[in-house]
């Protein structure tokens, strides 16, 4: 009985430790939401799951230490639903970020991003005009475009130097016009009209006004989607590893709890037999 309780306590301790990277992943997504990705609700399910695992693990640990069967059963049921929720979150994260990526540009180190390459629930959410107003305002306030400017000996870098830069998806989609528009480079966020294609609506949306740039462009929306995909995929890889460990720990705790129950039944049965076997003092 003691060995099983010790095992359950140890499992709960490791489960508690596993809640820390889950919670950390949610906090990291939250920081990304405030600074770059600017989609501020996606991190909350992960934070809630991380906190829930932390609290339930403590309850299970207390149940094992004090041999409280109710707390241990509560831990098993709650952890089952948390594992299901984490599986659902991982599947959802991969499903909504399944499509879309940047397109290579000839003689450029950076990629260009197109909204038509993306589809599904997340694309509809980002492309919605009312929601995009909040996202674009967040990107503007983060000053991601002004931060990409470089001065070399007091002057902006040349066009050739800029072409060799590996821009983030938001820098490429929101801070410069699409390459096919044929704008002529002056500096990182100032581009002059050239002789490129103008069929893309983003070509007319570009503005050298530093408060506008390409924040209204579909390429900017695509850049946000690409950034979200990159962030979610990073967190999802960690979550899958943690999920596998959680399932292993859950099975170990379940086996230990069943062993406790079997041993309790054996002890009760033994006590009953001993009681029946004792002679009554009225027997002759």
Secondary structure, DSSP 8 states (H G I E B T S, - for coil): -HHHHHHHHHHHHHHHHHHHHHHHHHHHHHHHHHHTS---STTHHHHHHHHHHHHHHHHHHHHHHTT-HHHHHHHHHHHHHHHHHHHHHHHHHHHHTSS---EE-TT-SSEE--GGG--SHHHHHHH-HHHHHHHHHHHHHHTTTGGG--EETTEE--HHHHHT----HHHHHHSS--GGG--EEEETTEEE--SS---SHHHHH--SSTTTTTTTSHHHHHHHHHHHHHHHHHHHHHHHHHHHHHHHHHHHHHHHHHHHHHHHHHHHHHHHHHHHHS--TT--
